[in-house]
Amino acid sequence: MSDDSGFHMPLAEFRRHGHDLVDWIADYLETVEQRPILATTGPGDVRAGLPAHPNEEPESFDAVLADLDRVILPGITHWQHPGWFAYFPANTSPPSILGELVSAGLGVQGMLWSTSPAATEVESLMLDWLVELLGLPGSWRVDTGPGGGVIQMSASDSTHTALVVARERARRNGAAPQDLVVYASSQAHSSIEKGARVAGLEHLRLLPVDDELALDVGALRDAVARDVAAGRTPCAVVSAVGTTGTTAVDPVRAIGQVARASGMWHHVDAAYAGTAMVCPELRHLQDGLETADSYTVNPHKWMFTSFDCSAFWVADRQELVQTLSVLPAYLRDAASETGEVVDYRDWHVPLGRRFRALKLMFVLRSYGAVGLRHHVREHLRLARELADRLAADPRFALVAPVPFALVCFRLVAGDDATTALARQVNESGRYAVTASELPDRTAFIRVSVGQTSTEQRHVDGLWSLLDALA
Ligand code: PLP
């Protein structure tokens, strides 16, 4: 180091690298389509490409950056590639990236309102905005309602948190922890099972589904009755608006009625499909949300906001805060004691928290409701068009309805042919899809349309490839 900044990077150098790196990211996004979509490295290659031991003397930052292209990029699976149809999207977008940059630059910890009031207030406001944008119950707003929203790291954290609050409510009502039961459909995301385990809830009933793979409410009623008769206590039920496998939609209102009748917590998992509710014409699919005690949607999937950003609401924030609040002397705070501010440390497991709401604000303000609706509707249209093509071709069969932008289909030639087709598509280097199985083990392919920069030509290209390979 030649100046008096010790070993710190001088700000002039930071400025230069920062500008270069923004250019690097823009170049990456501009050219990602030309890269092989899946990582080209084998196990251990990336590690082997980097020094085996930490350097004793400082390295030039130029040398560090050179490894981005040389070592890191070959080991990247390109989720931002417009041919990304695998899993669900994990989108980013230029406004989101800039929001991340500012958040990193400010480096604040928003655990208490007073440790950075802007971090808390922007987050509360953004979650209130999402209530409006997604047609969620107005009582979930932080500013006016008994409820409120918070950004969690992931939908898994949101669900885990919901189940912990549900457990505490049941315990306050006199139930024994070992008797508590959680219900969801057999198609519920694995995070429900993990969340129940983490919350110490031993009994999980993964219930049968109907022909459209949505939870069978009759089966829920029967299971609850059986558990009550056996002396157990129904604790929580999870509805999915858009299951991971096929985006099936559970009957939220009917499930909510069972929950109310039996005193259960009702959590709604709309991790992927919740974003579609920017389009009012789809909101009938979430009818009954006012029966929910908690709800989660991931802007980090389809809402152009980089991971991590999972939005989580509770209908009554007091129950959440009561469950998670622990107050050591070093966290006592005058503003908190007024009761007039939100301290988000009490709304989830971690204490420290990043200023994640900035990237969400940058995205929401920069796209506007019109922009979000435009892109989501375009993805929905492209998915339906692909579904129509598949349905009209006797070589293919759709295996599930297409309520959102996920198309699930198989080759009528059978499971082996279907699995081989998914593999060949992925080997093309231009598109990524996911091979999966229905509950009866029938193989199918998931095509999730929704990457930030996916356009008509990408879905057309995928269709041409499927057509050629089938
Ligand atoms: N719930 C559903 C319906 C999902 O599809 C997913 C992930 O795809 C999750 C939960 C888990 O999301 P996260 O990775 O944010 O925990």
Residues whose N, C-alpha, C, O or C-beta is under 5 A from the ligand:
A	BS01	PLP	F88 S154 A155 S156 H189 S191 G242 T243 T244 D269 A271 Y272
